[in-house]
Amino acid sequence: MSTLMVSISGIRGIVGDGLDPETLVKFTSAYADFIGHGKVVVGRDARITGEMVQSIVAGTLAAKGIDVILIGICPTPTVQYTVKTIGAQGGIAISASHNPNQWNALKLLNSTGQFMTPEENITMLNIMDKSDSIYKPWDKIGTISNYEEGLSKHVHDVLKLKHIKIEEIKKRKFKVLADCVNGAGVYVIPDLLKNFGCEVVEMNCERTGIFPRLPEPLPENLTETMKAVLLNKADLGIVVDPDVDRLVLITNEGKPFGEENTITQAVKFILSKEKGNIVVNLSTTRAVEDVAAAYGQKVLRSAVGEANVVKKMKEVNAIIGGEGSGGVIYPALHYGRDALVGIAITLQHLSEFGGSLADLKNSLPVYFIAKKKIELGNNKPDEIIETLKENYKTEKINSDDGLKIDFADHWVHFRKSNTEPIIRIITEAKEPDKAEGYSLKYFNEIKEILK
């Protein structure tokens, strides 16, 4: 059975088992027909399959009459930002995010440099069957050129962001351990930190493109990184995933700062400077609401997924947004999760806060999230969620993305998977025991429904 996963953001699969040249040509052809004409920016993360995938993608786009702008190994947000800054008609980021070495993917962007909307995605998929048989004649093919300024322009503009005062940050002389999992972050994160006057201890910063551990920046995958922060007496640890859109922090005590706290502290910092709406997804911590309430501002919720958060941010003219996975979206630069922006905000926040990163964590509202998933067998997830909705119809519910129920002392979010017959159960409460207890309660409730 093929591993290929098709979603609103593009396609993802194991190279040699689903993500093969024919598949790449098929999807790139459909994307080229959706774009129609003009320029498409192509960048990739550091995976060893990236060059092969890029060659097929660039050749196919050119055969369709599209001019290809190659920007090399770089973060996904750099591809997004370059589409915006050079006025391209689209972009393709070749990266499977936090998936292991054998995976790769095409992340498809529209002319704004954001992930395609659901409507755009449907339009592209509808033209797919006929698109790979129509190519341009020899004298109308597109050009392929290199644009080496993409990454340096992204960094330059991050350093120039409003509220970021480089000289203030430099005074703190932060010692930072940077773990880039040998991915695209190697090509930018150590140098970015040095621009902020940081002493940088590099870990997993080799340009091999082979991940030395599981690349998703979860605490269980970062035990050695946390030890290294302590061993090197660093002020903080900065960890990015292979395509540098998520930012994970480790405190000076060698403990997780918490992915949910990445967006919480970013929101707190921005609200201390300017007022406006905030958007996070339905599964993100309630701490964001507590912080916003202290500044008299409003938090709006979107369905899970960067494209959904961005759509809602534009609707309400949000000044900052993101997701609890360590994704910070700051529209003053661009509408995309961007670890470079997250790092700049974090260092400025920490320099103004005055204390350590552990102190900063302790100053934030405290919540605990528990996650479970339940196998459904042949049962339909939509029917299960409808039953739960009926059971809790008198409570405060949101059904934009599965079912989210807000109670006074906790919340629960039920989401079906698009790729396997499961329902995910996410709960949050003020104490870890309560979060786990509620999680088990809802798990057992679904088990009863399945009987």
C-alpha positions as a printed Julia matrix, in Angstrom:
451×3 Matrix{Float64}:
   0.0    0.0     0.0
   1.42   3.39   -1.04
   2.45   5.83    1.69
   1.37   8.82   -0.41
  -0.64  11.39    1.57
  -2.53  14.1    -0.32
  -3.7   17.13    1.64
  -4.49  20.8     1.27
  -0.8   21.66    1.65
   0.43  19.26   -1.07
   1.7   15.68   -1.21
   3.89  13.69    1.14
   5.29  10.18    1.0
   8.23   7.8     1.29
  10.66   8.09   -1.6
  10.52   4.81   -3.53
   7.2    3.85   -1.94
   4.58   6.33   -3.12
   6.61   9.46   -3.77
   8.09   8.39   -7.11
   9.0   10.38  -10.27
   5.66   9.69  -11.96
   3.79  11.04   -8.94
   6.01  14.13   -8.77
   5.44  14.85  -12.46
   1.67  14.33  -12.13
   1.23  16.74   -9.21
   3.74  19.31  -10.48
   2.0   19.32  -13.88
  -1.38  19.94  -12.28
   0.13  22.69  -10.12
   1.73  24.32  -13.19
  -1.64  24.32  -14.98
  -3.25  25.82  -11.89
  -0.6   28.6   -11.82
  -0.95  29.1   -15.58
   2.13  31.22  -16.34
   4.86  33.31  -14.75
   7.42  32.51  -12.05
   7.44  29.78   -9.41
   9.96  29.79   -6.53
  11.4   26.37   -5.62
  13.36  25.75   -2.41
  14.13  22.59   -0.47
  15.22  21.35    2.92
  18.49  19.45    3.35
  17.23  15.87    2.8
  19.45  13.81    0.51
  16.46  13.12   -1.78
  15.85  16.87   -2.15
  18.11  17.37   -5.17
  16.47  14.51   -7.07
  12.97  15.79   -6.29
  13.96  19.35   -7.17
  15.32  18.27  -10.57
  12.04  16.56  -11.47
   9.92  19.44  -10.18
  11.98  22.16  -11.91
  12.1   20.24  -15.21
   8.36  19.61  -15.17
   7.55  23.25  -14.4
   9.83  24.42  -17.23
   8.24  21.89  -19.63
   4.92  23.52  -18.78
   6.24  26.98  -19.7
   6.79  28.16  -16.11
   9.93  30.13  -15.22
  11.6   28.42  -12.25
  13.47  30.4    -9.57
  15.67  28.04   -7.53
  16.63  29.37   -4.09
  18.52  26.29   -2.82
  18.46  24.71    0.64
  16.45  26.96    2.93
  13.56  27.04    5.42
  10.0   26.61    4.13
   9.19  30.14    5.4
  12.0   31.44    3.16
  10.21  29.98    0.13
   7.0   31.63    1.31
   8.7   34.97    1.89
  10.52  34.9    -1.46
   7.26  34.31   -3.37
   5.91  37.43   -1.67
   9.0   39.63   -2.11
   9.76  38.89   -5.79
   6.1   38.82   -6.85
   6.1   35.22   -8.09
   2.92  33.43   -9.12
   3.58  30.53   -6.76
   6.11  28.45   -4.88
   6.98  24.87   -4.03
   8.82  23.99   -0.81
  10.33  20.51   -1.07
  10.21  19.27    2.52
   8.47  16.61    4.59
   8.7   18.79    7.71
   9.3   16.61   10.78
   8.99  13.24    9.01
  12.03  10.89    9.11
  14.79  10.66    6.48
  12.95   8.42    4.0
  10.1   10.91    3.51
   9.83  13.94    1.26
   7.03  16.19    0.12
   5.86  19.04   -2.08
   4.32  21.95   -0.19
   2.36  24.02   -2.69
   2.02  27.79   -2.31
  -0.2   30.33   -4.04
   0.76  33.79   -5.32
   0.61  35.29   -1.81
   3.3   32.87   -0.6
   0.8   31.01    1.58
  -0.45  27.44    1.4
  -3.2   26.98   -1.15
  -6.74  27.49    0.1
  -9.17  24.53    0.12
 -10.87  26.04   -2.95
  -7.57  26.41   -4.83
  -6.63  22.85   -3.91
  -9.92  21.49   -5.31
  -9.4   23.48   -8.54
  -5.91  21.98   -8.94
  -7.04  18.4    -8.24
  -9.88  18.75  -10.77
  -7.44  19.45  -13.61
  -4.95  16.76  -12.61
  -6.09  13.91  -14.87
  -5.43  15.76  -18.11
  -2.59  18.05  -17.03
   0.38  15.67  -17.4
  -0.19  15.13  -21.12
  -0.02  18.78  -22.2
   3.44  20.37  -22.45
   4.92  23.37  -24.27
   6.87  23.12  -27.54
  10.64  23.52  -27.52
  10.57  27.29  -28.09
   8.03  28.06  -25.33
   9.47  26.17  -22.34
  10.23  28.07  -19.14
  13.64  29.1   -17.87
  15.42  27.75  -14.79
  17.54  30.25  -12.85
  19.17  30.57   -9.42
  18.27  33.32   -6.96
  20.86  33.23   -4.21
  19.54  36.25   -2.29
  16.36  34.54   -1.05
  17.71  33.4     2.32
  19.85  36.49    2.97
  16.89  38.8     2.25
  14.69  36.79    4.63
  17.31  37.11    7.41
  17.88  40.81    6.67
  14.18  41.61    6.98
  13.79  39.55   10.19
  16.59  41.65   11.73
  14.76  44.84   10.66
  11.39  43.86   12.2
   9.6   46.45   14.31
  10.02  45.96   18.06
  13.32  44.09   17.49
  16.29  46.06   18.85
  19.49  44.2    18.01
  21.75  46.35   20.19
  19.55  45.64   23.25
  19.73  41.89   22.59
  23.49  42.04   22.1
  23.92  43.51   25.59
  22.57  40.28   27.12
  25.34  38.21   25.42
  23.16  35.13   25.33
  24.85  31.75   25.1
  22.6   29.62   22.89
  22.77  25.94   22.05
  21.32  25.47   18.54
  20.09  22.01   17.45
  19.19  22.04   13.75
  18.88  18.22   13.32
  21.25  18.53   10.29
  18.38  20.09    8.33
  17.83  23.4     6.56
  18.31  25.25    9.86
  22.06  24.58    9.66
  22.21  27.05    6.78
  20.69  29.93    8.72
  20.11  29.52   12.49
  23.72  29.72   13.81
  24.42  32.79   11.67
  21.13  34.44   12.65
  21.98  33.98   16.34
  25.44  35.47   15.8
  23.76  38.53   14.25
  22.06  38.97   17.63
  25.42  38.84   19.41
  24.87  35.34   20.77
  27.62  32.87   21.56
  26.48  29.79   19.64
  27.09  26.16   20.59
  26.24  24.08   17.52
  24.65  20.64   17.88
  23.46  18.5    14.96
  24.58  21.29   12.64
  26.32  19.2     9.99
  25.43  19.72    6.33
  24.63  16.07    5.69
  20.84  16.23    5.45
  20.69  12.98    7.45
  18.81  13.37   10.72
  20.77  11.93   13.7
  17.59  11.38   15.73
  13.84  11.46   15.16
  13.44  14.93   13.69
  10.16  15.99   15.31
  11.22  18.36   18.12
   9.29  16.63   20.92
  10.79  16.37   24.44
  11.26  12.59   24.12
  13.46  13.16   21.03
  15.52  15.91   22.69
  16.97  14.21   25.78
  20.57  14.63   24.55
  19.9   18.24   23.5
  18.53  19.09   26.95
  21.6   17.53   28.6
  23.86  19.55   26.27
  22.16  22.83   27.27
  23.03  22.11   30.91
  26.52  20.8    30.14
  27.38  23.94   28.15
  25.75  26.25   30.73
  23.7   27.81   27.91
  21.09  30.5    28.59
  18.7   28.65   26.33
  18.45  25.95   23.71
  16.88  26.57   20.31
  15.62  23.58   18.33
  14.06  23.67   14.87
  12.5   20.97   12.74
  14.06  20.1     9.34
  12.27  22.92    7.47
  12.5   25.56   10.22
   8.87  26.61   10.54
   8.52  25.36   14.15
  10.49  26.76   17.09
  11.09  24.71   20.22
  12.9   26.19   23.24
  14.84  24.6    26.1
  15.3   26.55   29.32
  18.6   27.3    31.04
  17.69  24.45   33.43
  17.8   21.96   30.55
  14.03  21.48   30.59
  11.4   21.95   27.87
  10.03  25.48   27.69
   6.93  23.91   26.11
   5.81  24.2    22.5
   2.53  25.78   23.6
   4.54  28.4    25.5
   6.41  29.43   22.34
   3.28  31.05   20.9
   2.04  32.2    24.35
   5.19  34.22   25.09
   5.27  35.61   21.53
   1.67  36.83   21.91
   2.53  38.35   25.31
   5.5   40.24   23.84
   3.62  41.62   20.83
   0.63  42.67   22.95
   3.0   44.59   25.22
   3.87  46.69   22.13
   0.61  46.96   20.19
  -3.04  46.0    20.55
  -5.15  43.85   18.23
  -6.76  40.49   17.59
  -4.94  37.18   18.0
  -5.71  33.93   16.16
  -4.67  30.43   17.23
  -6.09  27.04   16.32
  -8.67  25.13   18.34
  -6.06  22.8    19.88
  -3.76  25.57   21.17
  -3.45  26.27   24.9
  -5.92  28.44   26.8
  -2.89  30.33   28.19
  -3.01  32.51   25.05
  -6.5   33.67   26.07
  -5.33  34.42   29.62
  -2.46  36.54   28.29
  -4.7   38.36   25.81
  -7.32  39.05   28.51
  -4.66  40.78   30.63
  -4.21  43.24   27.74
  -7.95  43.5    27.05
  -7.6   41.81   23.66
  -9.54  39.08   21.89
  -8.43  35.6    20.8
 -10.21  33.96   17.88
  -9.92  30.26   17.04
  -9.51  28.54   13.69
  -9.45  24.96   12.49
  -6.07  23.22   12.89
  -3.57  23.84   10.08
  -1.47  26.82    9.02
  -3.74  27.66    6.05
  -6.77  27.82    8.35
  -5.01  30.0    10.94
  -3.82  32.4     8.22
  -7.3   32.62    6.66
  -8.83  33.59   10.01
  -5.96  36.03   10.74
  -6.68  37.87    7.5
 -10.42  37.94    8.2
  -9.96  39.62   11.6
  -6.77  41.57   10.79
  -4.85  39.79   13.56
  -1.52  41.24   14.68
  -0.08  37.82   15.59
  -1.16  34.21   15.49
   0.08  30.66   15.33
  -0.21  27.13   16.58
   0.79  25.34   19.78
   3.31  23.2    17.9
   5.85  26.03   18.13
   4.55  27.89   15.07
   4.64  31.71   15.26
   2.91  33.7    12.49
   3.69  37.42   12.49
   2.07  39.22    9.52
   4.35  42.27    9.93
   6.78  40.08    7.93
   4.57  37.47    6.24
   1.69  35.08    6.79
   3.53  31.86    7.57
   4.89  29.91   10.55
   8.47  31.1    10.8
  11.07  29.99   13.36
  13.37  32.9    12.39
  10.67  35.38   13.41
   9.99  33.33   16.55
  13.68  33.49   17.52
  13.83  37.28   17.05
  10.71  37.81   19.18
  11.93  35.39   21.87
  15.36  37.03   22.21
  13.84  40.53   22.34
  11.24  39.39   24.87
  13.91  37.73   27.02
  16.21  40.76   26.88
  13.38  43.08   28.02
  12.08  40.57   30.6
  15.49  40.58   32.27
  15.33  37.15   33.87
  16.18  33.67   32.59
  14.09  31.61   30.16
  13.03  29.42   33.11
  11.82  32.59   34.88
   9.94  33.66   31.76
   8.24  30.26   31.6
   7.23  30.58   35.25
   5.65  33.98   34.52
   3.22  32.47   31.99
  -0.15  30.87   32.8
   0.28  27.16   33.62
  -1.71  24.51   31.76
  -1.18  20.86   30.86
  -2.26  19.12   27.68
  -2.94  15.38   27.37
  -3.34  13.57   24.05
  -4.88  10.23   23.19
  -6.17   8.54   20.07
  -8.73   5.79   19.7
  -8.99   3.24   16.89
 -12.44   3.18   15.31
 -12.28  -0.03   13.27
 -15.08   0.11   10.68
 -16.99   2.83   12.53
 -17.33   6.21   10.83
 -15.62   9.06   12.73
 -18.22  11.64   11.68
 -20.99   9.57   13.27
 -19.03   9.25   16.53
 -18.43  13.02   16.64
 -22.14  13.68   15.92
 -23.06  11.46   18.89
 -20.64  13.38   21.13
 -22.08  16.67   19.87
 -25.57  15.51   20.83
 -24.31  14.37   24.26
 -22.82  17.8    24.97
 -25.25  20.05   23.1
 -25.92  22.18   26.19
 -22.2   23.0    26.63
 -20.07  25.61   24.85
 -19.15  23.79   21.63
 -17.31  24.57   18.38
 -17.64  22.25   15.38
 -15.37  24.07   12.88
 -12.87  21.21   13.1
 -14.26  18.07   14.69
 -15.7   19.02   18.08
 -14.22  21.35   20.7
 -15.99  21.65   24.05
 -15.02  24.39   26.52
 -15.71  23.8    30.2
 -14.8   26.11   33.09
 -11.87  23.97   34.29
 -10.8   22.24   31.04
 -11.45  21.8    27.35
 -11.5   18.81   25.03
 -11.01  18.66   21.26
 -12.08  15.6    19.23
 -10.56  15.47   15.73
 -10.8   12.73   13.14
  -7.68  11.8    11.17
  -7.73  12.26    7.39
  -5.33   9.38    6.87
  -6.34   6.63    9.32
  -9.52   5.43   11.11
  -8.88   7.15   14.44
 -10.19  10.05   16.52
  -7.64  12.18   18.37
  -8.59  13.36   21.87
  -6.82  16.48   23.14
  -7.59  17.81   26.62
  -6.17  20.67   28.66
  -6.49  21.48   32.36
  -4.59  23.35   35.08
  -3.09  20.18   36.58
  -1.48  17.25   34.72
  -3.55  14.67   36.64
  -6.76  16.43   35.67
  -5.75  16.65   32.0
  -4.94  12.91   31.96
  -8.1   12.08   33.92
 -10.36  13.95   31.53
  -8.51  12.42   28.58
  -9.21   8.92   29.9
 -12.84   9.84   30.62
 -13.45  10.87   26.99
 -11.54   7.87   25.67
 -13.83   5.56   27.67
 -16.89   7.49   26.54
 -16.02   6.85   22.9
 -15.37   3.19   23.72
 -18.93   2.98   25.07
 -20.3    4.6    21.91
 -18.4    2.03   19.8
 -19.97  -0.94   21.63
